[in-house]
Amino acid sequence: MLAEVPELRNVIVFTIGAVRYALELRWVREVVSLGFVTGVPTAPSAFGGVCNLHGTILPVLDVAVLLDQPPGPAARQGDGALVLEAEGVVCALRVDQIDHVASLHETDGAIVDATGRPLTLLDPAILVRRALELITAAGTAPELEVAP
């Protein structure tokens, strides 16, 4: 059996908690510091609140919850975030640290950094669909708006 040819991915590498993730740059609109984050009491834990970014209200999502892990710390003013657009939805993912931007090889569904450490390559379309499912199931939370 032939080994899969490595595919080059242009990614941003970031950390949430003790886990390092990668996300393809094509999904990232910008890297920001969150402004004031307003919690939504009736929303599921994946929905960390909303913030105003350049006059647009954005939902702030918790990646850990979307990956069926315990919730991370609550999003708050000054936290780093990646503003993404996927599935026609614009949202922010709270991050602890942006490590770097790189072109890394993906082989057999795995991606490793320059030092050989594995990274979790996130698919924002899956994250957004999961967030929409959780918000819809809660029935009391505001819906994510579709980007114009």
N, C-alpha and C positions, 0 to 999 in steps of 0.2 A: 504494500500500500504506500502511495506517495504521500509525503508530508505536505500539508497545506502551505502555500506560498504566503509569507508574511505580508499583511496589508498595512500600509503606512497610515496612521491616524494623527491628525493635528488636534491636539487636546490641551485642555487646561487641567492641571493637577491641583487638587485641593484636599483639605483635611476637614473632617467633621468628627469630633471626638477623637478616638485613636485610629480611625479608619481613613485610609487614603483612597480617593476616588479620581477618576478621569472622566471628562465630558468633552465630546467633540466640539470644537470651536464653532462649527456651523450652526449650533443651537444657541450660542451665547450672544445676546444683544449687547450686554455690558456688565462690568464688574463694578459694584457700588458699595458704599456704606449705607446701611438702612437709616432712614429718618425715623421719626417716631412711629412705633408699631402699636397698632390698636388691636387688642385681643377681641375675639368674637366668642362670647361665652357658650353659645349653643353649637359651635362648630366642632367637628371631630378633631382629634389631636393632630392629625396630619396638616391641618390648616392652622398655622401658627399665628395668624392675624393678618392685618392689612396695613400697608404703608402707602404714603403718597410719594410717588417718584415722578418728578417733572410734570406735576399736575394730573397724573394718572394714578388711580387707586389700584395697587397690585396685591394679590394674595401672596403671602409668605408661606412656603411649604416646608415641612419637616421631612427630610430625606429618610431619616431612620424609620419613622412610622410608615412611610410609603414602601419601605423594604421589609416590613413586618418585624421591626426591632423596637426596643423601648424608645420612647420619645427622648429627643435631645433637650437641651436647655431652651427655655422660651426665647423667641427672637426679641431683640430689644434695640433701641436706638444705638447706632454706632457699630453694630455687627456687620460683618462682611456678607455680601450676597452676590449670587450670579443671577442676572435677569435673563430668563430663557423665553424662547418662543417655540412651542411644539404643539401640534394638533390644533393650531389656530388660537392657542391660549398663551398669553404672556403672564409670567409669574416670576417670583423670586425664590431662590433656594438659599436659606441661611447657611453660611459656611464659617468654620473657625479660622481657617487660614488658606490663602492662595499660595501654593508652593511655586509653580512655574508653568510656563507654556512650552510645549515640546511637540516634536513629531516622533511618535513611538510606533513600534510594530505590534500588530495584533496577529497572533498565530493561534489557530484552533480555539478561537473565542477568548483567549487570554491576552492581556496586555501587561507589559512590564516596563518599569522606568529604566533609566540609563544604568542604574546600579543593580538591576536584575530583580528588584522587589516587585511583586505582583500588585496590580491596581484593579479596583473594581470599575469597569467601564459602564457608566450609567447610560441608559436609553431614556431621554427625557419624554418621549412619546408614551412609554410605559408608565413613567412617574405621573404624568398629567392624567392619563386614563385612570390610574389607581386613585388619584386625588378626586377626580370627578365621581368615581364610584362611591368613595367614602362620604363625600359631601352630599350626594344624592341619597344615599342610604340614611344619612342623619335626618334628612328632610327639613331641618330647621335652619341650616346654614345657607348663607348667600351662595349663589352659583358663581363659578369662575366665568369671567367674560371672555368672549372670543375676540381676538385681535382684529382690528380693521384691516 
